[in-house]
């Protein structure tokens, strides 16, 4: 500990940060009060977190335990899973291969009626299968995909979750919430 020669305020030099007593205005330097002394903070601009985010990969943030559904699952059972799990997307799996995805949007779409579509009975709709409503042409990424690419795909295609497939095997799923967590973690590091 050292004291300032004019004010007598104690301050210390430390490897992580330097505490400086400032007698006049801070001259634009970012400061905060620490024990009656003004502490100059080593700050990086808030936008610097973007550079860290540019390097982040799917494998570091994806959910590895993924629930899947089969093509022959009924809409009634699918609705029950959506309600229980709170997920927005399920990969459709058969014989360890991903055939597509089914989302809450796909589920709701079968209830959207137009003049061209007759209104079937509710029970008939609920007995339809996942194969009837799933999206068979879907976007997927692998564990080495950068999160910036995932974010771009989610925004461009307005999707909430993307399956992660490595060597023809489902290894996880990445969601908007995972990307938001990565952004927050990168910002906190700055």
N, C-alpha and C positions, 0 to 999 in steps of 0.2 A: 504494500500500500504506500502511496505517496500522497502528499498534500500539495494543493496548488499554492504557489508562493504568495499570491495576493489575496486569495479568498479563504484559504485554509481548508477548502473542500477536499475530502478524501477521494481519490480515484486510484484505480489499479490498471496495470497492463496485464493482459491475459492473452493467451494464444488465439482464442476464438474471436475475441473482439477487443477493441480499444475504447476505453471510456475517456472522453475528453470533456473537460470543463470549458465551456465557451463563455467568454466574458462579453462579447458583443453579439450582434445578430448572427444567426447561423449561416448567413451568406448562401442560402439555397441548399445547404447540405441537409439531408434527411436526419432528423434528430428525435429523440424522445427523452423525457425526464426520467432520470434514474437517481434516486436518493439525493435530490436537490442539485444534481449535476446534469448537464445535457450530454447525452450519449450519442455519438455519431454512429449510425448504423450502416453497415456495409449492405447496401441494397442493390439488387439487380432489378432492372425494369420488369414490370409485371408481364410483359410480352415474352420474356425470356423462357417462360415455362413452355411456350409453343415449341421451342427447339428440343426440349426434352421429350415432349409428346410425339414429335416426328420420329423418334427412335423406338417408341413403345410397340410391342407386338401382341397379337391376339393371344398367344399361349400364356402370357403373363396375367391376363385378365378374364379369360373365358371361364364359363362354368363347365366343369369336367364331368359332373354327374348329370346326364341328360335323360329325361323321360322321353320315350318314344311311343308311338301308336302304330297299330297295324291298319292295313287297308280295309279289313272287314269290320272294324269297330263301328258301332252305331253312333249316330249323332247324339243320342241320349247319353251314352257313356262318355262321349267326347265333351259334352256340356258339363257333365259331372266332374271330369278331370279339370276343365278350365276353371270351374268354381272352386275346387279343392286346392289346386296348386297355385293359381294366380298367374300362370304362364300365359303368354300370348301366342306362342308357336310351339308345335310339336313336330319333330321330324317323323316321317312315315317310313317305317323300317320293315323289311321283309327279307328273310334269309341273310341277315347281317349286311344288307345293302339299303341305302337310303333312296327311296323312290320319289320322294317329294316332301313337301311340308304342308301342314294344315294350320291355319291361323284362326283367331276369333273372327277376323274379317270373312274368311271362307265360310265359317259356320253361319254368320249373320247373313251372308249373301244368299243363302238358300231360302231365307225368309223374305227377301226383297222381291216384291211382286210388281210386275208391269202389265200393261194391257196384253202383251204377248205371252205372258206366263199365267196360266190358270192357278188359282189358289187351291193347293192341295190341303188335305186335312192335316192337322198338327201331328197326329200319330204317324201318318205316312212320312212326313218330313223327318221326324225323330228316329224313324227306323231306316233312313238312308244310311249309307256307309261313308266312311272317310274317303274311300276311293272315288265316290261321286262328287266330292267337293274339293279335294286336295289340289294343290298346285304342283304339277309334276315337273315343270320347268322352273327351277329355283336357283337363287344365288347362294353360293357357299364360298368359304374361304378356308385357308389352312392355318396352322399354328404360327407360321412364319410371316403371315400377312401383317403389314403395318396397320396400326389402328387408324391412321389417317385415311387409308384406303377403305377400311370398314365404315368410318364416319361418312365418307363420300358416298358409298353405296347406300347406306341407310337414308341419307338425305335425298339423293337422286331418285331412289325407288320407293321412298316412304315406307320402309320396313323397320320393324322393331327388333327382330332377332335374326341372326344368320348362323346356320349350322357350320361347324368347323369339321372339315373332313381331311384326314391325312392318310395317304396310301389306301384310298377307297374304304376307309373306316371312319365312322363317326367318333370324334375324340372330344367334342364339346359343343358349346353354343355360346355365341357372343351377343349380348343385348345392348340396347341403348344405355341401360343403367350401368353396365360394365364400362362402356366408353366414358360415361360421365364420371365414374369413379376414377378412371385413369386420368382424365383432365384435372380432377380435383387433386389427386396425388401429385401430379406434375406441378401444379400451381403451389401446393404446400411445400414443395422442395425448394422453391425459390425464395 
